[in-house]
Amino acid sequence: MSNLLIQNGRIVDPASGLDSHQSLLIREGRIAATGESADAALDAETQVLNAKNLVISPGLIDIHVHFREPGQSAKETIGTGSKAAAQGGFTTVVCMPNTTPAIDNPGTVALIQDKVEKDALIHVHTTGAITRDIAGESLAPIGSLHEAGVVAITDDGRCVQNHDLMRRACEYAKMFELPLMDHCQDESVVGKGVMHEGHWSRVLGLPAWPSLGEELIVSRNIQLAQLTGSHIHCQHMSSAGAVQLIREAKDKGIPISGEACPHHFTLTDAAIAGSESFWEESGADWLNMIHIDHERPQWPAYDTLFKMNPPLRSAADRAAVLEGVADGTLEVLASDHAPHCSYEKEVEFDMAPFGITGLETELALGLTRLYHTGRMTLMELIRRWTTHPARLMHLKGGSLSVGEPADLTLFDPEEEWIYDRMDTPSKAHNSPFHGWPMKGRNRYTILDGKVVYQAH
């Protein structure tokens, strides 16, 4: 493996607190030196990468993606999903277990690991189900799943409704030191809801999904985390009430955490009423900082590309999620990348599946909505994709210290561009952000010292 010297870039490493313009040397797949000692090691066998105007960060980590294998490869595969992740700047992802069959036994874990070995462009880890077939009726063999190599357990896509069963899952998770991730949805409250309960659900006549359905389960998880001592990570938080519950619980030292997705801190339920309603309600002040020629994106009412789980919520909820990310209440950012075939979304809103793709836009939306608006420093934003998820999931990576694997993301925080949802190696194109102007873009993704993605 050849050596690589990256020069003229700005290193931002939350693990060490380093934020400085200096060089970085990669030798034999690991970080060998930074600063003057890196430049001094330049020889005829070392390749040079000019990172002028680029930020050099630890390889980004997304702990919430759906790559659909096994059983749903028409939507996505480990190969195509990992390429989409690399394009977005991610060197490590964690896949959810709601595949066909569900990842609820060691045999399925082994199948996925074999696929990863053959097809993955980046590091791909998998979670195991909390319950058999993600049915919420009996526990999956959590100890065996741990031995097989899952990095966490979750019934994502569904939520364990039986509180005693969830308590036992917490106890097993603590026993094996496995993170437990939960899709917070009280089905008795949510019912057949397809969008946020509020003004727009009444105007559009669509079945409503109250934020209470999320907040009840977050409250349950806080109680269980306090009782069992098991850390529970609440996935894709979307409501102001849920954010506040997590904030108060963390202040008390309860082992609870939460994540946010870019679509929840960028969009609102007004988007389902069409672009005219969304822009009237949301304004476009944050788009004014993007100076390339662009028009406000347009889309019709009832566009199923804006149907996701949990649903887009009110402007007040969006503001609370933004605040929760900025103040550290929601300490992880993730895409919830959920690919679907085009024909599945080309139906009535009620009938369409939940979910959108997100790996290619995640970094740009985070930079646009959180960094360029002054809500967060670049160091703190990168932390949400590096040290925090690495610590939570007990993963390697998230650091640029000498001796660490050379997994890096090199991005231009100032580049302005228009997103095209067809410009992706993913099999799916179900993104609501087609035609959106963004500020910040990945340029290189490096894995174990090898460039696995380079923008053109």
C-alpha positions in Angstrom: 0.0 0.0 0.0 1.5 3.4 -1.0 1.9 6.2 1.4 -0.3 9.3 1.1 0.5 12.8 2.2 -2.4 15.2 2.5 -1.3 18.8 2.4 -2.9 22.3 2.7 -6.1 21.1 4.4 -7.7 22.1 7.7 -7.7 19.2 10.2 -10.7 19.1 12.5 -10.5 16.2 14.9 -13.0 16.3 17.8 -11.3 13.4 19.5 -8.1 15.4 20.2 -9.5 18.9 19.9 -7.2 19.7 17.0 -8.4 22.4 14.6 -5.4 23.5 12.5 -4.2 23.9 8.9 -1.5 21.2 8.7 -0.4 18.1 6.8 -1.4 14.5 7.5 0.6 11.5 6.5 -0.9 8.0 5.9 1.4 5.0 5.9 0.3 1.4 5.5 -3.3 2.3 6.0 -2.8 4.2 9.3 -2.2 7.7 10.3 1.5 8.1 10.7 2.1 11.8 11.4 0.7 15.3 11.3 2.2 18.7 10.9 5.8 19.3 10.1 6.8 15.7 10.7 4.3 14.6 8.1 5.8 17.0 5.5 9.3 15.9 6.4 8.4 12.3 5.5 7.7 13.1 1.9 9.7 10.9 -0.5 9.5 9.6 -4.0 7.1 6.7 -3.0 4.6 9.0 -1.3 1.6 10.3 -3.2 0.5 13.9 -2.5 -3.1 15.0 -2.2 -3.7 18.8 -2.3 -6.6 19.5 0.2 -6.7 23.2 -0.3 -10.0 24.7 0.9 -11.0 21.3 2.3 -11.7 20.1 5.9 -10.0 16.9 6.9 -12.1 15.1 9.4 -12.3 11.5 10.8 -14.3 9.3 8.6 -18.0 10.1 9.2 -20.2 7.5 10.9 -23.9 6.9 10.3 -25.4 4.5 12.9 -28.9 4.3 11.2 -29.2 3.0 7.7 -31.2 0.4 5.8 -29.3 -1.5 3.1 -32.2 -3.9 2.7 -30.2 -7.2 2.4 -31.2 -9.9 2.7 -34.6 -10.1 1.0 -35.2 -6.6 -0.4 -32.3 -6.2 -2.8 -34.5 -4.5 -5.5 -34.5 -1.5 -3.2 -30.8 -1.5 -2.1 -27.9 -3.8 -1.5 -24.9 -3.7 0.7 -22.8 -2.9 -2.3 -24.9 0.0 -3.7 -25.7 1.3 -0.2 -22.1 1.4 0.8 -21.2 3.3 -2.4 -23.9 5.9 -1.7 -22.5 6.2 1.9 -19.0 6.8 0.5 -20.3 9.4 -1.8 -21.8 11.2 1.1 -18.6 11.1 3.1 -19.3 8.1 5.4 -16.6 5.5 6.1 -18.7 3.5 8.6 -22.4 2.7 8.8 -24.7 0.6 11.0 -27.5 -1.3 9.3 -30.9 -1.9 10.8 -32.4 -5.5 11.2 -35.8 -5.1 9.5 -34.8 -7.1 6.5 -36.5 -10.2 5.0 -35.9 -12.3 7.1 -35.2 -10.1 10.0 -31.7 -10.2 11.5 -32.8 -12.2 14.6 -30.4 -15.1 14.5 -26.6 -15.8 14.1 -27.1 -17.4 10.7 -28.5 -14.2 9.2 -25.7 -12.2 10.8 -23.1 -14.5 9.2 -24.9 -14.1 5.8 -24.6 -10.3 6.0 -21.0 -10.4 7.2 -20.2 -12.5 4.1 -21.9 -10.0 1.9 -20.1 -7.2 3.5 -16.7 -8.9 3.0 -17.5 -9.4 -0.7 -19.4 -6.2 -1.7 -19.0 -3.3 0.8 -16.9 -0.3 -0.1 -16.8 0.9 3.5 -17.1 -0.5 7.0 -20.6 -1.9 7.3 -21.9 -3.2 10.7 -25.2 -4.7 11.5 -27.6 -4.7 14.4 -29.7 -7.6 15.7 -33.4 -7.6 16.4 -34.7 -7.2 20.0 -37.5 -9.6 19.3 -38.0 -12.6 17.0 -39.0 -11.5 13.5 -39.3 -7.9 15.0 -42.8 -9.0 16.0 -42.6 -7.7 19.6 -43.8 -11.0 21.1 -40.7 -12.9 22.4 -37.0 -11.9 22.7 -34.5 -12.8 20.0 -31.4 -14.8 21.2 -29.6 -11.6 22.3 -26.5 -13.4 23.6 -26.1 -15.4 20.4 -26.5 -12.3 18.3 -23.8 -10.6 20.4 -21.4 -13.5 19.9 -22.2 -13.4 16.1 -21.0 -9.8 16.0 -23.9 -7.4 16.0 -23.0 -4.0 17.4 -26.4 -3.2 18.9 -30.0 -4.4 19.1 -33.1 -2.7 17.9 -36.5 -3.4 16.4 -36.2 -0.3 14.2 -39.2 0.0 11.9 -41.3 -1.1 14.8 -41.3 -0.6 18.5 -41.6 -3.1 21.3 -45.0 -2.4 22.9 -44.8 -4.8 25.8 -43.0 -2.9 28.6 -42.0 -6.0 30.5 -40.5 -7.5 27.4 -38.6 -4.3 26.8 -37.3 -4.4 30.4 -35.9 -7.9 29.9 -34.3 -6.7 26.7 -32.6 -3.9 28.6 -31.3 -6.3 31.2 -29.8 -8.6 28.5 -28.4 -5.6 26.7 -26.6 -4.5 29.8 -25.4 -8.0 30.5 -23.7 -8.2 27.1 -22.8 -4.4 27.0 -24.8 -4.0 23.8 -26.3 -0.6 22.9 -30.1 -0.8 22.7 -31.7 1.5 20.1 -35.4 2.1 20.0 -37.9 3.3 17.4 -40.2 5.3 19.7 -43.8 4.7 18.6 -46.8 3.9 20.7 -48.9 2.0 18.3 -52.1 2.4 20.3 -51.8 6.2 19.9 -50.3 6.4 16.4 -52.8 3.9 14.9 -52.9 4.3 11.1 -51.5 7.8 11.1 -49.5 8.9 8.1 -48.6 12.5 9.0 -48.2 14.8 12.0 -51.4 15.6 13.9 -52.0 19.3 13.5 -53.2 22.0 11.1 -52.0 20.4 7.9 -53.4 16.9 8.7 -56.8 18.5 9.1 -56.5 20.6 5.9 -55.3 17.6 3.9 -57.7 15.1 5.4 -54.9 12.6 6.1 -54.9 10.2 9.1 -53.0 11.9 12.0 -49.9 10.8 13.9 -49.7 12.7 17.2 -46.3 13.5 18.7 -47.7 11.9 21.9 -47.0 8.6 20.2 -43.3 9.3 20.3 -43.2 11.0 23.7 -44.9 8.1 25.6 -42.2 5.7 24.5 -39.4 8.1 25.2 -40.9 8.4 28.7 -41.0 4.6 29.0 -37.4 4.3 27.9 -36.2 6.9 30.4 -37.9 4.9 33.2 -36.4 1.6 32.0 -32.9 3.1 31.6 -33.1 4.4 35.1 -34.4 1.1 36.5 -32.0 -1.2 34.6 -29.0 1.0 34.1 -29.0 0.0 30.5 -28.2 2.8 28.0 -31.2 3.3 25.6 -30.7 5.3 22.4 -33.8 6.9 21.1 -33.8 6.9 17.3 -34.8 9.7 14.9 -36.4 12.2 17.4 -38.9 14.5 15.8 -41.0 16.2 18.5 -40.3 19.1 20.9 -41.7 17.1 23.8 -39.4 14.1 23.2 -36.4 16.4 23.0 -37.3 18.0 26.3 -37.8 14.7 28.0 -34.4 13.5 26.9 -32.8 16.8 28.0 -34.2 16.6 31.5 -33.3 12.9 31.8 -29.7 13.5 30.8 -29.5 16.3 33.3 -30.4 13.8 36.0 -27.7 11.4 34.8 -30.0 8.8 33.3 -28.3 6.7 30.6 -30.4 7.9 27.6 -29.5 9.5 24.3 -31.1 10.6 21.1 -30.4 11.2 17.5 -31.7 13.6 14.9 -32.1 13.2 11.1 -31.6 16.1 8.6 -35.1 15.8 7.2 -36.6 16.5 10.7 -34.5 19.6 11.2 -35.0 20.9 7.7 -38.6 20.1 6.7 -42.0 20.5 8.3 -45.4 19.0 7.8 -46.3 21.9 5.6 -44.2 20.3 2.9 -46.9 17.6 2.4 -49.3 20.5 1.4 -46.9 21.3 -1.4 -44.0 23.7 -1.9 -46.1 26.9 -1.9 -47.4 26.1 1.6 -44.0 25.0 2.9 -42.1 28.1 1.7 -44.9 30.4 2.9 -44.7 28.9 6.4 -41.0 28.3 6.6 -39.5 31.3 4.8 -36.3 31.0 2.8 -33.9 33.1 4.9 -31.4 30.2 5.2 -31.4 29.8 1.4 -30.3 33.4 1.0 -26.8 32.6 2.1 -26.3 30.3 -0.9 -25.3 32.5 -3.8 -25.3 30.2 -6.8 -28.2 30.7 -9.2 -31.1 28.7 -7.9 -34.9 28.8 -7.5 -36.9 27.5 -4.6 -37.6 23.8 -5.2 -41.2 23.1 -6.2 -43.3 20.0 -5.6 -47.0 19.1 -5.5 -49.2 18.5 -2.5 -49.4 14.9 -1.3 -46.0 14.1 -2.6 -45.0 10.7 -1.1 -41.3 11.7 -1.1 -42.2 13.6 2.1 -43.7 10.6 3.8 -41.4 9.2 6.5 -41.4 7.6 9.9 -41.6 9.4 12.3 -43.4 12.1 10.2 -42.4 15.6 9.5 -43.7 17.8 12.3 -44.5 21.4 13.0 -42.2 24.4 12.7 -42.0 24.5 16.5 -40.9 20.8 16.6 -38.3 21.5 13.9 -36.9 24.4 16.0 -36.8 22.2 19.0 -34.8 19.5 17.1 -32.4 22.1 15.9 -31.9 23.3 19.4 -31.5 19.8 20.7 -28.7 19.0 18.3 -27.0 22.3 19.0 -27.0 22.0 22.8 -26.0 18.3 22.8 -29.4 16.8 23.9 -29.4 14.9 20.6 -25.8 13.9 20.4 -25.9 11.9 17.2 -26.8 12.7 13.6 -28.0 9.9 11.3 -29.7 9.7 7.9 -32.3 6.8 8.5 -31.4 6.1 4.8 -34.5 4.1 3.7 -34.5 3.3 0.0 -37.6 2.2 -1.9 -38.4 1.2 -5.4 -39.8 4.1 -7.4 -43.1 2.4 -8.1 -43.7 1.9 -4.4 -43.8 5.6 -3.9 -45.9 6.3 -7.0 -49.2 5.6 -5.2 -51.7 7.4 -3.0 -50.1 9.0 0.1 -51.9 6.7 2.5 -50.6 3.6 0.6 -47.0 4.6 0.1 -44.2 3.2 2.3 -42.5 5.4 4.9 -39.0 6.5 4.3 -36.5 8.5 2.2 -32.9 8.2 1.1 -30.4 10.4 2.9 -26.8 9.4 2.8 -25.8 11.7 -0.1 -27.4 14.9 1.5 -26.8 14.3 5.2 -23.5 16.2 5.4 -24.6 19.0 3.2 -27.9 19.6 5.1 -26.0 19.5 8.5 -23.5 22.1 7.3 -26.2 24.2 5.7 -28.7 24.2 8.6 -26.4 23.9 11.6 -23.0 25.3 10.8 -23.6 28.0 8.2 -26.5 29.4 10.2 -24.2 29.8 13.2 -25.9 27.3 15.5 -22.8 25.1 15.9 -19.1 25.2 15.4 -17.6 22.9 12.8 -15.9 21.0 15.6 -19.2 20.3 17.4 -21.0 19.4 14.2 -18.3 16.9 13.2 -18.5 15.4 16.7 -22.1 14.3 16.0 -20.8 12.1 13.2 -17.6 10.9 14.7 -16.7 10.6 18.4 -20.3 10.5 19.7 -21.6 7.6 17.5 -18.2 5.8 17.8 -18.5 5.9 21.6 -22.1 5.0 21.7 -21.7 1.9 19.5 -18.3 0.9 20.7 -16.9 1.3 17.2 -13.4 1.9 16.0 -12.8 5.2 14.2 -13.8 8.7 14.9 -10.2 9.9 15.6 -7.2 11.2 13.6 -4.6 10.3 16.3 -1.4 8.8 15.1 -1.7 5.0 14.8 -5.4 5.0 14.2 -6.8 3.5 10.9 -6.7 6.1 8.2 -10.5 6.5 7.7 -11.0 10.2 6.6 -13.5 12.5 5.0 -12.3 15.5 3.1 -15.1 18.0 2.4 -15.5 21.5 1.2 -17.7 23.4 3.7 -18.2 26.3 1.4 -19.0 24.6 -1.9 -22.5 25.5 -3.2 -24.3 23.0 -5.4 -27.7 21.8 -6.4 -28.7 18.2 -5.4 -29.8 15.8 -8.1 -31.4 12.7 -6.7 -30.5 10.7 -9.8 -26.8 11.4 -9.2 -26.2 8.4 -6.9 -24.9 4.9 -6.9 -27.9 3.9 -4.8 -30.6 1.8 -6.4 -33.2 4.2 -5.0 -34.1 7.8 -5.7 -36.7 8.6 -3.1 -35.2 11.8 -1.8 -37.4 14.9 -1.2 -34.4 17.2 -1.7 -34.2 17.0 -5.5 -33.3 20.4 -6.8 -32.4 21.9 -3.4 -29.4 24.3 -3.2 -26.9 23.2 -0.5 -23.7 24.6 1.0 -21.0 22.0 1.8 -20.0 18.9 -0.1 -17.9 15.8 0.3 -14.9 15.6 -2.0 -12.9 12.6 -0.9 -13.7 9.5 1.2 -10.6 7.5 2.4 -10.8 4.1 3.9 -7.7 2.4 5.4 -5.6 4.9 3.5 -7.3 4.2 0.1 -9.4 6.7 -1.7 -12.8 5.0 -2.2 -14.6 8.0 -3.4 -13.5 11.2 -5.2 -15.9 13.8 -6.5 -15.6 15.0 -10.1 
